Every structure is written in C-alpha cells, then in structure tokens.
Amino acid sequence: MLGWALTFLVIALIAAVLGFGGIAGSAAMIAKVLFVVFLVLFIVSLVMGRRGPTV
C-alpha cells in the first residue's frame, strides 16, 4: 500500500514538473488517500498484533 502511495506521489511530481496540473492534482489526491489507508491499516495491525494469547 505504501509502495502504491509513493508511486502516485512520484507520478504527481513528474506531472507537476511537466505542467499537467489536473493529472498532478489527481495523482496527489490518490497518493494522500492511499497513505491514510496505509496508516489506518498499520495502526490496526499494531493494535491487533499485541493481543495476548486467548484462553
């Protein structure tokens, strides 16, 4: 997930340098959404992974 976010961030940066504002904005928004989803899943996995053994 983090890899996809970084990919879209790179696409956004390249598009912005080349002057494609619409594509850059869309790719940046997708990168933000993917990064937030990554953070949420990461935090959930940390919380769930620290549970003790169930008896």
N, CA, C, O and CB atoms as a CASP TS submission, in Angstrom:
PFRMAT TS
TARGET T0000
AUTHOR 0000-0000-0000
METHOD Language model
MODEL 1
PARENT N/A
ATOM      1  N   MET     1       0.832  -1.192   0.000  1.00  0.00           N
ATOM      2  CA  MET     1       0.000   0.000   0.000  1.00  0.00           C
ATOM      3  C   MET     1       0.873   1.250   0.000  1.00  0.00           C
ATOM      4  O   MET     1       0.609   2.214  -0.718  1.00  0.00           O
ATOM      5  CB  MET     1      -0.945   0.001   1.212  1.00  0.00           C
ATOM      6  N   LEU     2       1.909   1.210   0.815  1.00  0.00           N
ATOM      7  CA  LEU     2       2.805   2.357   0.870  1.00  0.00           C
ATOM      8  C   LEU     2       3.543   2.526  -0.452  1.00  0.00           C
ATOM      9  O   LEU     2       3.827   3.647  -0.874  1.00  0.00           O
ATOM     10  CB  LEU     2       3.804   2.203   2.022  1.00  0.00           C
ATOM     11  N   GLY     3       3.850   1.418  -1.098  1.00  0.00           N
ATOM     12  CA  GLY     3       4.501   1.471  -2.406  1.00  0.00           C
ATOM     13  C   GLY     3       3.633   2.145  -3.454  1.00  0.00           C
ATOM     14  O   GLY     3       4.122   2.924  -4.272  1.00  0.00           O
ATOM     15  N   TRP     4       2.348   1.841  -3.423  1.00  0.00           N
ATOM     16  CA  TRP     4       1.427   2.486  -4.366  1.00  0.00           C
ATOM     17  C   TRP     4       1.318   3.977  -4.094  1.00  0.00           C
ATOM     18  O   TRP     4       1.263   4.781  -5.025  1.00  0.00           O
ATOM     19  CB  TRP     4       0.043   1.841  -4.289  1.00  0.00           C
ATOM     20  N   ALA     5       1.286   4.347  -2.817  1.00  0.00           N
ATOM     21  CA  ALA     5       1.210   5.767  -2.468  1.00  0.00           C
ATOM     22  C   ALA     5       2.446   6.508  -2.966  1.00  0.00           C
ATOM     23  O   ALA     5       2.339   7.610  -3.503  1.00  0.00           O
ATOM     24  CB  ALA     5       1.060   5.943  -0.945  1.00  0.00           C
ATOM     25  N   LEU     6       3.609   5.908  -2.789  1.00  0.00           N
ATOM     26  CA  LEU     6       4.829   6.539  -3.279  1.00  0.00           C
ATOM     27  C   LEU     6       4.856   6.615  -4.802  1.00  0.00           C
ATOM     28  O   LEU     6       5.352   7.590  -5.365  1.00  0.00           O
ATOM     29  CB  LEU     6       6.047   5.781  -2.778  1.00  0.00           C
ATOM     30  N   THR     7       4.330   5.601  -5.465  1.00  0.00           N
ATOM     31  CA  THR     7       4.258   5.620  -6.928  1.00  0.00           C
ATOM     32  C   THR     7       3.396   6.774  -7.416  1.00  0.00           C
ATOM     33  O   THR     7       3.790   7.502  -8.326  1.00  0.00           O
ATOM     34  CB  THR     7       3.705   4.292  -7.457  1.00  0.00           C
ATOM     35  N   PHE     8       2.228   6.944  -6.819  1.00  0.00           N
ATOM     36  CA  PHE     8       1.356   8.043  -7.231  1.00  0.00           C
ATOM     37  C   PHE     8       1.955   9.397  -6.882  1.00  0.00           C
ATOM     38  O   PHE     8       1.731  10.378  -7.590  1.00  0.00           O
ATOM     39  CB  PHE     8      -0.012   7.901  -6.581  1.00  0.00           C
ATOM     40  N   LEU     9       2.717   9.455  -5.793  1.00  0.00           N
ATOM     41  CA  LEU     9       3.395  10.700  -5.446  1.00  0.00           C
ATOM     42  C   LEU     9       4.438  11.062  -6.497  1.00  0.00           C
ATOM     43  O   LEU     9       4.546  12.223  -6.891  1.00  0.00           O
ATOM     44  CB  LEU     9       4.053  10.584  -4.067  1.00  0.00           C
ATOM     45  N   VAL    10       5.195  10.085  -6.945  1.00  0.00           N
ATOM     46  CA  VAL    10       6.191  10.331  -7.994  1.00  0.00           C
ATOM     47  C   VAL    10       5.508  10.752  -9.288  1.00  0.00           C
ATOM     48  O   VAL    10       5.979  11.665  -9.967  1.00  0.00           O
ATOM     49  CB  VAL    10       7.054   9.074  -8.232  1.00  0.00           C
ATOM     50  N   ILE    11       4.403  10.098  -9.639  1.00  0.00           N
ATOM     51  CA  ILE    11       3.649  10.472 -10.839  1.00  0.00           C
ATOM     52  C   ILE    11       3.156  11.908 -10.722  1.00  0.00           C
ATOM     53  O   ILE    11       3.208  12.669 -11.688  1.00  0.00           O
ATOM     54  CB  ILE    11       2.457   9.513 -11.060  1.00  0.00           C
ATOM     55  N   ALA    12       2.677  12.277  -9.535  1.00  0.00           N
ATOM     56  CA  ALA    12       2.193  13.644  -9.326  1.00  0.00           C
ATOM     57  C   ALA    12       3.323  14.655  -9.478  1.00  0.00           C
ATOM     58  O   ALA    12       3.140  15.706 -10.093  1.00  0.00           O
ATOM     59  CB  ALA    12       1.550  13.779  -7.939  1.00  0.00           C
ATOM     60  N   LEU    13       4.480  14.346  -8.924  1.00  0.00           N
ATOM     61  CA  LEU    13       5.613  15.261  -9.030  1.00  0.00           C
ATOM     62  C   LEU    13       6.079  15.420 -10.473  1.00  0.00           C
ATOM     63  O   LEU    13       6.369  16.533 -10.912  1.00  0.00           O
ATOM     64  CB  LEU    13       6.765  14.771  -8.166  1.00  0.00           C
ATOM     65  N   ILE    14       6.152  14.328 -11.204  1.00  0.00           N
ATOM     66  CA  ILE    14       6.574  14.396 -12.601  1.00  0.00           C
ATOM     67  C   ILE    14       5.549  15.164 -13.424  1.00  0.00           C
ATOM     68  O   ILE    14       5.920  15.987 -14.261  1.00  0.00           O
ATOM     69  CB  ILE    14       6.774  12.983 -13.179  1.00  0.00           C
ATOM     70  N   ALA    15       4.269  14.906 -13.197  1.00  0.00           N
ATOM     71  CA  ALA    15       3.227  15.608 -13.937  1.00  0.00           C
ATOM     72  C   ALA    15       3.238  17.099 -13.618  1.00  0.00           C
ATOM     73  O   ALA    15       2.996  17.925 -14.497  1.00  0.00           O
ATOM     74  CB  ALA    15       1.856  15.011 -13.621  1.00  0.00           C
ATOM     75  N   ALA    16       3.517  17.444 -12.369  1.00  0.00           N
ATOM     76  CA  ALA    16       3.565  18.858 -11.999  1.00  0.00           C
ATOM     77  C   ALA    16       4.737  19.561 -12.667  1.00  0.00           C
ATOM     78  O   ALA    16       4.608  20.701 -13.113  1.00  0.00           O
ATOM     79  CB  ALA    16       3.661  19.010 -10.482  1.00  0.00           C
ATOM     80  N   VAL    17       5.873  18.892 -12.737  1.00  0.00           N
ATOM     81  CA  VAL    17       7.043  19.483 -13.395  1.00  0.00           C
ATOM     82  C   VAL    17       6.778  19.684 -14.879  1.00  0.00           C
ATOM     83  O   VAL    17       7.216  20.677 -15.459  1.00  0.00           O
ATOM     84  CB  VAL    17       8.284  18.597 -13.195  1.00  0.00           C
ATOM     85  N   LEU    18       6.071  18.755 -15.490  1.00  0.00           N
ATOM     86  CA  LEU    18       5.779  18.855 -16.925  1.00  0.00           C
ATOM     87  C   LEU    18       4.591  19.757 -17.231  1.00  0.00           C
ATOM     88  O   LEU    18       4.305  20.017 -18.399  1.00  0.00           O
ATOM     89  CB  LEU    18       5.519  17.483 -17.490  1.00  0.00           C
ATOM     90  N   GLY    19       3.901  20.235 -16.217  1.00  0.00           N
ATOM     91  CA  GLY    19       2.826  21.193 -16.425  1.00  0.00           C
ATOM     92  C   GLY    19       1.435  20.603 -16.540  1.00  0.00           C
ATOM     93  O   GLY    19       0.500  21.302 -16.932  1.00  0.00           O
ATOM     94  N   PHE    20       1.281  19.354 -16.213  1.00  0.00           N
ATOM     95  CA  PHE    20      -0.039  18.726 -16.264  1.00  0.00           C
ATOM     96  C   PHE    20      -0.698  18.860 -14.893  1.00  0.00           C
ATOM     97  O   PHE    20      -0.615  17.952 -14.066  1.00  0.00           O
ATOM     98  CB  PHE    20       0.064  17.222 -16.690  1.00  0.00           C
ATOM     99  N   GLY    21      -1.346  19.989 -14.659  1.00  0.00           N
ATOM    100  CA  GLY    21      -1.893  20.297 -13.344  1.00  0.00           C
ATOM    101  C   GLY    21      -3.012  19.372 -12.913  1.00  0.00           C
ATOM    102  O   GLY    21      -3.066  18.962 -11.753  1.00  0.00           O
ATOM    103  N   GLY    22      -3.902  19.040 -13.827  1.00  0.00           N
ATOM    104  CA  GLY    22      -5.033  18.175 -13.477  1.00  0.00           C
ATOM    105  C   GLY    22      -4.590  16.781 -13.096  1.00  0.00           C
ATOM    106  O   GLY    22      -5.062  16.216 -12.110  1.00  0.00           O
ATOM    107  N   ILE    23      -3.684  16.230 -13.878  1.00  0.00           N
ATOM    108  CA  ILE    23      -3.177  14.893 -13.584  1.00  0.00           C
ATOM    109  C   ILE    23      -2.381  14.906 -12.290  1.00  0.00           C
ATOM    110  O   ILE    23      -2.466  13.974 -11.491  1.00  0.00           O
ATOM    111  CB  ILE    23      -2.308  14.372 -14.742  1.00  0.00           C
ATOM    112  N   ALA    24      -1.604  15.969 -12.083  1.00  0.00           N
ATOM    113  CA  ALA    24      -0.803  16.072 -10.866  1.00  0.00           C
ATOM    114  C   ALA    24      -1.705  16.151  -9.637  1.00  0.00           C
ATOM    115  O   ALA    24      -1.427  15.510  -8.623  1.00  0.00           O
ATOM    116  CB  ALA    24       0.121  17.300 -10.930  1.00  0.00           C
ATOM    117  N   GLY    25      -2.766  16.918  -9.717  1.00  0.00           N
ATOM    118  CA  GLY    25      -3.687  17.031  -8.587  1.00  0.00           C
ATOM    119  C   GLY    25      -4.392  15.730  -8.289  1.00  0.00           C
ATOM    120  O   GLY    25      -4.548  15.351  -7.129  1.00  0.00           O
ATOM    121  N   SER    26      -4.820  15.042  -9.337  1.00  0.00           N
ATOM    122  CA  SER    26      -5.494  13.758  -9.141  1.00  0.00           C
ATOM    123  C   SER    26      -4.558  12.720  -8.542  1.00  0.00           C
ATOM    124  O   SER    26      -4.929  12.000  -7.615  1.00  0.00           O
ATOM    125  CB  SER    26      -6.054  13.248 -10.461  1.00  0.00           C
ATOM    126  N   ALA    27      -3.346  12.644  -9.072  1.00  0.00           N
ATOM    127  CA  ALA    27      -2.382  11.666  -8.563  1.00  0.00           C
ATOM    128  C   ALA    27      -2.000  11.994  -7.119  1.00  0.00           C
ATOM    129  O   ALA    27      -1.813  11.082  -6.313  1.00  0.00           O
ATOM    130  CB  ALA    27      -1.120  11.631  -9.456  1.00  0.00           C
ATOM    131  N   ALA    28      -1.882  13.268  -6.784  1.00  0.00           N
ATOM    132  CA  ALA    28      -1.558  13.648  -5.413  1.00  0.00           C
ATOM    133  C   ALA    28      -2.694  13.279  -4.469  1.00  0.00           C
ATOM    134  O   ALA    28      -2.445  12.832  -3.349  1.00  0.00           O
ATOM    135  CB  ALA    28      -1.263  15.149  -5.327  1.00  0.00           C
ATOM    136  N   MET    29      -3.928  13.459  -4.901  1.00  0.00           N
ATOM    137  CA  MET    29      -5.071  13.104  -4.062  1.00  0.00           C
ATOM    138  C   MET    29      -5.127  11.589  -3.842  1.00  0.00           C
ATOM    139  O   MET    29      -5.395  11.135  -2.730  1.00  0.00           O
ATOM    140  CB  MET    29      -6.385  13.603  -4.702  1.00  0.00           C
ATOM    141  N   ILE    30      -4.877  10.813  -4.887  1.00  0.00           N
ATOM    142  CA  ILE    30      -4.855   9.355  -4.742  1.00  0.00           C
ATOM    143  C   ILE    30      -3.744   8.943  -3.791  1.00  0.00           C
ATOM    144  O   ILE    30      -3.934   8.046  -2.969  1.00  0.00           O
ATOM    145  CB  ILE    30      -4.671   8.668  -6.112  1.00  0.00           C
ATOM    146  N   ALA    31      -2.584   9.588  -3.895  1.00  0.00           N
ATOM    147  CA  ALA    31      -1.471   9.269  -3.008  1.00  0.00           C
ATOM    148  C   ALA    31      -1.827   9.570  -1.558  1.00  0.00           C
ATOM    149  O   ALA    31      -1.479   8.799  -0.663  1.00  0.00           O
ATOM    150  CB  ALA    31      -0.222  10.049  -3.418  1.00  0.00           C
ATOM    151  N   LYS    32      -2.513  10.678  -1.317  1.00  0.00           N
ATOM    152  CA  LYS    32      -2.925  11.021   0.047  1.00  0.00           C
ATOM    153  C   LYS    32      -3.887   9.983   0.605  1.00  0.00           C
ATOM    154  O   LYS    32      -3.741   9.540   1.744  1.00  0.00           O
ATOM    155  CB  LYS    32      -3.576  12.408   0.079  1.00  0.00           C
ATOM    156  N   VAL    33      -4.864   9.600  -0.196  1.00  0.00           N
ATOM    157  CA  VAL    33      -5.856   8.613   0.254  1.00  0.00           C
ATOM    158  C   VAL    33      -5.178   7.285   0.557  1.00  0.00           C
ATOM    159  O   VAL    33      -5.450   6.675   1.591  1.00  0.00           O
ATOM    160  CB  VAL    33      -6.959   8.416  -0.810  1.00  0.00           C
ATOM    161  N   LEU    34      -4.297   6.830  -0.333  1.00  0.00           N
ATOM    162  CA  LEU    34      -3.613   5.562  -0.108  1.00  0.00           C
ATOM    163  C   LEU    34      -2.724   5.617   1.134  1.00  0.00           C
ATOM    164  O   LEU    34      -2.612   4.632   1.863  1.00  0.00           O
ATOM    165  CB  LEU    34      -2.782   5.191  -1.331  1.00  0.00           C
ATOM    166  N   PHE    35      -2.095   6.762   1.372  1.00  0.00           N
ATOM    167  CA  PHE    35      -1.253   6.887   2.550  1.00  0.00           C
ATOM    168  C   PHE    35      -2.080   6.833   3.824  1.00  0.00           C
ATOM    169  O   PHE    35      -1.665   6.211   4.802  1.00  0.00           O
ATOM    170  CB  PHE    35      -0.457   8.181   2.496  1.00  0.00           C
ATOM    171  N   VAL    36      -3.235   7.468   3.829  1.00  0.00           N
ATOM    172  CA  VAL    36      -4.113   7.426   5.007  1.00  0.00           C
ATOM    173  C   VAL    36      -4.610   6.009   5.244  1.00  0.00           C
ATOM    174  O   VAL    36      -4.653   5.550   6.385  1.00  0.00           O
ATOM    175  CB  VAL    36      -5.309   8.389   4.835  1.00  0.00           C
ATOM    176  N   VAL    37      -4.988   5.311   4.172  1.00  0.00           N
ATOM    177  CA  VAL    37      -5.432   3.921   4.319  1.00  0.00           C
ATOM    178  C   VAL    37      -4.293   3.071   4.871  1.00  0.00           C
ATOM    179  O   VAL    37      -4.506   2.224   5.739  1.00  0.00           O
ATOM    180  CB  VAL    37      -5.926   3.352   2.963  1.00  0.00           C
ATOM    181  N   PHE    38      -3.078   3.300   4.361  1.00  0.00           N
ATOM    182  CA  PHE    38      -1.916   2.576   4.874  1.00  0.00           C
ATOM    183  C   PHE    38      -1.736   2.827   6.369  1.00  0.00           C
ATOM    184  O   PHE    38      -1.525   1.886   7.134  1.00  0.00           O
ATOM    185  CB  PHE    38      -0.647   2.987   4.111  1.00  0.00           C
ATOM    186  N   LEU    39      -1.817   4.081   6.787  1.00  0.00           N
ATOM    187  CA  LEU    39      -1.640   4.401   8.206  1.00  0.00           C
ATOM    188  C   LEU    39      -2.696   3.731   9.075  1.00  0.00           C
ATOM    189  O   LEU    39      -2.381   3.192  10.136  1.00  0.00           O
ATOM    190  CB  LEU    39      -1.684   5.908   8.415  1.00  0.00           C
ATOM    191  N   VAL    40      -3.942   3.762   8.632  1.00  0.00           N
ATOM    192  CA  VAL    40      -5.028   3.142   9.401  1.00  0.00           C
ATOM    193  C   VAL    40      -4.791   1.638   9.528  1.00  0.00           C
ATOM    194  O   VAL    40      -4.907   1.080  10.619  1.00  0.00           O
ATOM    195  CB  VAL    40      -6.403   3.415   8.732  1.00  0.00           C
ATOM    196  N   LEU    41      -4.457   0.982   8.413  1.00  0.00           N
ATOM    197  CA  LEU    41      -4.226  -0.460   8.466  1.00  0.00           C
ATOM    198  C   LEU    41      -2.995  -0.794   9.309  1.00  0.00           C
ATOM    199  O   LEU    41      -2.974  -1.811  10.002  1.00  0.00           O
ATOM    200  CB  LEU    41      -4.062  -1.022   7.053  1.00  0.00           C
ATOM    201  N   PHE    42      -1.984   0.049   9.251  1.00  0.00           N
ATOM    202  CA  PHE    42      -0.781  -0.171  10.051  1.00  0.00           C
ATOM    203  C   PHE    42      -1.086  -0.075  11.538  1.00  0.00           C
ATOM    204  O   PHE    42      -0.634  -0.909  12.322  1.00  0.00           O
ATOM    205  CB  PHE    42       0.302   0.837   9.674  1.00  0.00           C
ATOM    206  N   ILE    43      -1.846   0.934  11.925  1.00  0.00           N
ATOM    207  CA  ILE    43      -2.200   1.107  13.337  1.00  0.00           C
ATOM    208  C   ILE    43      -3.092  -0.039  13.809  1.00  0.00           C
ATOM    209  O   ILE    43      -2.915  -0.549  14.915  1.00  0.00           O
ATOM    210  CB  ILE    43      -2.910   2.463  13.558  1.00  0.00           C
ATOM    211  N   VAL    44      -4.039  -0.443  12.983  1.00  0.00           N
ATOM    212  CA  VAL    44      -4.911  -1.560  13.348  1.00  0.00           C
ATOM    213  C   VAL    44      -4.092  -2.836  13.515  1.00  0.00           C
ATOM    214  O   VAL    44      -4.334  -3.603  14.447  1.00  0.00           O
ATOM    215  CB  VAL    44      -6.012  -1.764  12.282  1.00  0.00           C
ATOM    216  N   SER    45      -3.132  -3.075  12.634  1.00  0.00           N
ATOM    217  CA  SER    45      -2.315  -4.283  12.752  1.00  0.00           C
ATOM    218  C   SER    45      -1.428  -4.240  13.984  1.00  0.00           C
ATOM    219  O   SER    45      -1.167  -5.279  14.590  1.00  0.00           O
ATOM    220  CB  SER    45      -1.460  -4.468  11.507  1.00  0.00           C
ATOM    221  N   LEU    46      -0.957  -3.050  14.369  1.00  0.00           N
ATOM    222  CA  LEU    46      -0.175  -2.943  15.594  1.00  0.00           C
ATOM    223  C   LEU    46      -1.021  -3.270  16.815  1.00  0.00           C
ATOM    224  O   LEU    46      -0.569  -3.980  17.713  1.00  0.00           O
ATOM    225  CB  LEU    46       0.418  -1.545  15.726  1.00  0.00           C
ATOM    226  N   VAL    47      -2.241  -2.759  16.854  1.00  0.00           N
ATOM    227  CA  VAL    47      -3.121  -2.997  17.997  1.00  0.00           C
ATOM    228  C   VAL    47      -3.534  -4.470  18.065  1.00  0.00           C
ATOM    229  O   VAL    47      -3.543  -5.063  19.143  1.00  0.00           O
ATOM    230  CB  VAL    47      -4.369  -2.096  17.912  1.00  0.00           C
ATOM    231  N   MET    48      -3.870  -5.047  16.938  1.00  0.00           N
ATOM    232  CA  MET    48      -4.322  -6.437  16.923  1.00  0.00           C
ATOM    233  C   MET    48      -3.160  -7.400  17.168  1.00  0.00           C
ATOM    234  O   MET    48      -3.363  -8.484  17.716  1.00  0.00           O
ATOM    235  CB  MET    48      -4.999  -6.759  15.587  1.00  0.00           C
ATOM    236  N   GLY    49      -1.964  -7.022  16.774  1.00  0.00           N
ATOM    237  CA  GLY    49      -0.819  -7.907  16.920  1.00  0.00           C
ATOM    238  C   GLY    49      -0.314  -7.983  18.344  1.00  0.00           C
ATOM    239  O   GLY    49       0.429  -8.907  18.675  1.00  0.00           O
ATOM    240  N   ARG    50      -0.689  -7.043  19.202  1.00  0.00           N
ATOM    241  CA  ARG    50      -0.193  -7.017  20.565  1.00  0.00           C
ATOM    242  C   ARG    50      -1.122  -7.709  21.553  1.00  0.00           C
ATOM    243  O   ARG    50      -0.918  -7.608  22.763  1.00  0.00           O
ATOM    244  CB  ARG    50       0.027  -5.604  20.992  1.00  0.00           C
ATOM    245  N   ARG    51      -2.112  -8.392  21.073  1.00  0.00           N
ATOM    246  CA  ARG    51      -3.014  -9.115  21.966  1.00  0.00           C
ATOM    247  C   ARG    51      -2.287 -10.309  22.584  1.00  0.00           C
ATOM    248  O   ARG    51      -1.414 -10.927  21.975  1.00  0.00           O
ATOM    249  CB  ARG    51      -4.279  -9.583  21.205  1.00  0.00           C
ATOM    250  N   GLY    52      -2.677 -10.595  23.782  1.00  0.00           N
ATOM    251  CA  GLY    52      -2.117 -11.772  24.457  1.00  0.00           C
ATOM    252  C   GLY    52      -2.782 -13.041  23.948  1.00  0.00           C
ATOM    253  O   GLY    52      -3.721 -12.984  23.154  1.00  0.00           O
ATOM    254  N   PRO    53      -2.300 -14.166  24.399  1.00  0.00           N
ATOM    255  CA  PRO    53      -2.917 -15.426  23.955  1.00  0.00           C
ATOM    256  C   PRO    53      -4.336 -15.559  24.520  1.00  0.00           C
ATOM    257  O   PRO    53      -4.587 -15.234  25.680  1.00  0.00           O
ATOM    258  CB  PRO    53      -2.050 -16.641  24.392  1.00  0.00           C
ATOM    259  N   THR    54      -5.238 -16.032  23.697  1.00  0.00           N
ATOM    260  CA  THR    54      -6.629 -16.206  24.143  1.00  0.00           C
ATOM    261  C   THR    54      -6.754 -17.584  24.772  1.00  0.00           C
ATOM    262  O   THR    54      -6.243 -18.576  24.252  1.00  0.00           O
ATOM    263  CB  THR    54      -7.647 -16.037  22.952  1.00  0.00           C
ATOM    264  N   VAL    55      -7.441 -17.618  25.897  1.00  0.00           N
ATOM    265  CA  VAL    55      -7.565 -18.889  26.633  1.00  0.00           C
ATOM    266  C   VAL    55      -8.977 -19.386  26.532  1.00  0.00           C
ATOM    267  O   VAL    55      -9.302 -20.439  27.079  1.00  0.00           O
ATOM    268  CB  VAL    55      -7.159 -18.729  28.115  1.00  0.00           C
TER
END
